[in-house]
Amino acid sequence: MFRRGYIPFRGQNCRNSKSSGGVIEVVDDRFQEIVRKHSFLVVDVWAEWCGPCRMVAPAIEDLARDFAGRVTFGKCNVDQNPALASGFSITAIPTLLFFANGMLVDRVVGALPKEAIKARVMRAFGTG
């Protein structure tokens, strides 16, 4: 199990990405494909047991609707997708990863309110 400050190094069977209320599911085995497919992508790295992650989830859902057609929002469960967490040296959750044209352009560690996340999206991608 993933714990704050600990990156698991165990194999997992990865599922395909699927949509969940406007937010896509980001999984280890399709991560590169997802990043290439979406010009502007925000990935919420989270876990079910994480209280702050549950607090951020509604903001991510709202922002996915607010930025529909301009920015894609995704969620990656670290317990089910440890390679992504390891690859980006994620040691605390929630972590938001911001990708523009396949490149990591920003990262936020910790729970932020919706308006603060929105401001980071606008700054990272120059979109409003």
ChimeraX attribute file (.defattr): number of C-alpha atoms within 10 A of each C-alpha:
attribute: neighborCount
match mode: 1-to-1
recipient: residues
	/A:1	13
	/A:2	21
	/A:3	15
	/A:4	11
	/A:5	10
	/A:6	13
	/A:7	19
	/A:8	16
	/A:9	12
	/A:10	11
	/A:11	10
	/A:12	12
	/A:13	9
	/A:14	14
	/A:15	14
	/A:16	11
	/A:17	18
	/A:18	13
	/A:19	11
	/A:20	11
	/A:21	10
	/A:22	17
	/A:23	22
	/A:24	18
	/A:25	21
	/A:26	28
	/A:27	25
	/A:28	22
	/A:29	16
	/A:30	14
	/A:31	18
	/A:32	12
	/A:33	11
	/A:34	19
	/A:35	21
	/A:36	15
	/A:37	13
	/A:38	17
	/A:39	16
	/A:40	22
	/A:41	25
	/A:42	25
	/A:43	22
	/A:44	27
	/A:45	24
	/A:46	25
	/A:47	21
	/A:48	10
	/A:49	12
	/A:50	14
	/A:51	13
	/A:52	15
	/A:53	20
	/A:54	15
	/A:55	14
	/A:56	19
	/A:57	17
	/A:58	13
	/A:59	17
	/A:60	24
	/A:61	17
	/A:62	15
	/A:63	21
	/A:64	21
	/A:65	16
	/A:66	13
	/A:67	16
	/A:68	13
	/A:69	9
	/A:70	15
	/A:71	22
	/A:72	23
	/A:73	26
	/A:74	26
	/A:75	22
	/A:76	24
	/A:77	19
	/A:78	26
	/A:79	20
	/A:80	19
	/A:81	23
	/A:82	23
	/A:83	21
	/A:84	19
	/A:85	25
	/A:86	15
	/A:87	9
	/A:88	10
	/A:89	10
	/A:90	21
	/A:91	16
	/A:92	17
	/A:93	24
	/A:94	26
	/A:95	20
	/A:96	25
	/A:97	20
	/A:98	22
	/A:99	23
	/A:100	18
	/A:101	14
	/A:102	17
	/A:103	13
	/A:104	15
	/A:105	12
	/A:106	16
	/A:107	15
	/A:108	15
	/A:109	15
	/A:110	13
	/A:111	19
	/A:112	17
	/A:113	12
	/A:114	17
	/A:115	11
	/A:116	11
	/A:117	18
	/A:118	19
	/A:119	13
	/A:120	16
	/A:121	21
	/A:122	14
	/A:123	12
	/A:124	18
	/A:125	19
	/A:126	9
	/A:127	13
	/A:128	11
